[in-house]
Structure formats: C-alpha cells, structure tokens
Amino acid sequence: MNSTRLVVGSGPEAGTVILDMGQGGNPGLVMHRASLLRELLAPIPQELLHTNKKLTTISPTAECVQISFEDGSTYIYDAVIGADGIFSNVRKHVLQDAAAEEWSATPAGFWDSRILVSYEKAKSKLGAEYFELDRQFGWVGDRAFIMHDILENRTMVQCVISAFESDPPKDRKRSLTRESLTETLSSWLGGPIAKGVIDLTLDQPDPQGYSQWEHKSTSSYAKGNVCIVGDAAHAMTPWQGFGAGMAIEDAMVLRKLFANIESPKEIGAVFKAFDAVRRSRCERIIHSSRETGLIFCGQNEEIRLDVNKFRDSLASRWECIDAIDYQSHEEEALTYLKEHISGK
C-alpha cells in the first residue's frame, strides 16, 4: 500500500476525513512487518542463522570479544553488534549494570492490541467501503486510535486498537474484555469503526493489550568493540511507524563506516563515530513519535479533536524523519571516524 487515510473516529465529527498521507512526490510504502522480515531474511544463507540462542555474558579482551550463550556455547569475534530488542543483554553490557537501570526502557503512556483476521471477515464487519482500495486507515479520537490495513495480497487484515494509558501494568499486558474496550472507546461507539473492531478483537482467543515502552534517552550506543542498534539502542513507540526504519539507517551507517577501516583495531573508532552521528537523530524521533501518539489520541492540549488543527499538525509531522540527506549523514559519520582514528 502507498496510501494512508486519517479519519476522525469519535465525537460529532466522526467519519470526517482529515487527510490522505503520502500524496507528495515521495509517498513511501506501507507493508506488513512479517512480510518485510521474510524478504530480508530470504537471501541469507541458512548456515549463518542461529536461532533460539540466549546471550548470557560478554567478555571483552584486549583484541576481541568473547560471548557466551545459555546453551553453553562460546564464541570469539572481533566485535559484537547487539540487535536483541528493547530489553537487550548487549545494552546492559554497553551501559554497565548500574547505569543500565538509569537508562532502561519505561512506559510511554499507551497500550495497543494487534490482531490479524481474514480479509472477508474484516470487510464484512467493518464495511465494504473501507476496502475499495488497498489503503491503510487510521482513526484518531478521544483517548484512543484505531488502525486497519490490508496485508498479504488481500488475504489478511491487521486491526489495531491503541489507547492512552495512565496506569501501566507491571507485567506490561492487560486482558481485553467487552467491558474494558467499551469503557476505553465509550466516546467512539456512535462512530463508524469502533464497534466492528471491538467485535473482531474479542473474537480472538485470549485478547490482550500490551503497554508501549521506549528508551527515552541513552548515554551511549557503544563501549569498546561492542555496539547496540535497533530497539536495543533506541526502542520507540510505533506512532510514526519508523522503528524498523531507524534500524535500517543504523545498518546503513555501520556499513559505510566498516567499509572505511583497514584493521580490527579501528572497530572501536567505528562504534564511537556511529554513536556520535546516530544518537541525537534517534532520540529526536523517539520524542516525536510519542508526541504524535498524543495527537492521535486527542491528548495534545492545543489540538484536541479539532479537525483543522489535526490537518495543520499532521501534514508536516513526518518532516523530522524525511528531512535527511543520507549521503550527508554517512559523510558526517566518516568525519567522526577520521577524528577518532587520528586521536583528535
């Protein structure tokens, strides 16, 4: 899909189209994350993939890094790049145990529930008018947000309920019932979308909502020959849909840096340069994404549920993501690399 339509989902203006995103010269593309992952993994030789391994220790030496796993296996490498998720063990090593608590992931103030249903079932329950085009719909409203999009060549539909959260549960999840969803979406029930999405959600076995967590800030993405990327470095809320994009940017910068060194002794300089150029951009988007969630859930004090203010705010909301020259970003990283190698 290359079309996303934002619509008011609650209140007297429910059903009013706010705007169609992606109408400019660079519309982008919306895709299912599982489909993207499948295509990314397809060309990788199977012998290079080792799944179901849990990292336990990282032991740096003067010239290499030894890593050990829960199954007892141990390996030695020139460097370790941790992409092991929001509660990363590699992150704990980079930040060290005491400091890791200070920079740990925390609740962002929202929860969400994601389900997959058949295309025909979703079309029947939500309304055929929302399936005339392969379009993603985002419904903004009072203290919540609903999204649905078509996946896998019109065979599946993803439905998402997200809501403002003031009382995050300790185990990060909450059971969803008709009573709880009706309460959460009480001001949505007179609109065109909430009842259908509630029914589809409750038709799932044991429906759950999960708190969104994030790394609000991080002191460093690197320590010696160990580095963190993706959610291990900068976990963020999904409101601007760019968590995976940030990880791809990380890989782009690291590729450029590694292509410009001549010895494993320069790996530490690579990771220092990576940290210098990536951290500020990532943290800026972390905060922008959270603020976008507040707008979508009608919690921005200036915008609330005013359609015209929605349009004015959201039309330029993604500029902080798109306004980057990747070649310049890589060149900036190389400048930092040269400085670190030369010892300046």
Summary of the structure (lengths in Angstrom):
residues: 344
radius of gyration: 22.0
end to end distance: 47.5
largest distance: 66.1
contacts: 1047
relative contact order: 0.15
helix: 40%
strand: 23%
